[in-house]
Amino acid sequence: MELWQLLPHKYRPFRSLKKKLKVIVVLPAYNAGKTLVKTIRDIPPHIVDKIILVDDASSDNTIEVAKKQ
């Protein structure tokens, strides 16, 4: 399913935007070092413009893992 298909019907005439329509993912994280890579890989890249990671003072390697992605 394409992202534009999730729009309410009143916005469907703007199908020409479907190639330009992107989202910004805000991803909260707390000690997510073990799961962060899989989580980011599971986000469909064709609809994402940017991923913002919000770290809540993790005590593991969340920041280091995020910097490598």
N, C-alpha and C positions, 0 to 999 in steps of 0.2 A: 504494500500500500504506500502510495506517495503522500508526502506531507500535505499537499494542497487538497487531497481528498478528505482530510480531516476537518477542513474548514466548513462552517455552516453553509447551507445552500445559497444564502443570499450573497456570499462572496465567491461562489463558483464561477461567475463570469470572468474573474481575474485569474483564470487558469494560465494565462501567459506568464504569471509570476512564479509558476511552479518550479522553474529552473533557478530562480533567484531566491526563493523562499528558504531561509536558513534559520536555525535556532541557536541560541547561546545556552549552553548547559552549565548550571551552577551546581557543583557537586560538593556537598558537605562531607568532611572526612574527619574521623577520629580513630587513630591507630588502624588505619586502613592499608598499611604497607603490604600485607599479604594478598589483599583482594583488589587493590587499585588498578593493576595492569589489566586484569580480566574485565573489571567494570568499564574502564575506558575503551577497551576493544569491543565491548558489547554495544556501545553507542554507535548507531549507523553514521558513518563518516560523511555520506552524501547529503545529510540534512543539517550537519553541524558546522557553524561558522567558528565557534570558539568554545573552549571548555575552561571554566573558572573553578579552581579548586579552593575551597574554604576549609582550612585546617583549624581544628579546635584544640590547639596545644597538644598534638599527639606526642607520645613519648617513644614511639617506634620510628621506623625509617620512612614514614609516609612522604615527607618532603623530598627526600633523596630519590625515591621511586618516581614521584611526580615530575621532578626535574629531568629525568631520563626520558619521559614520554613526549 
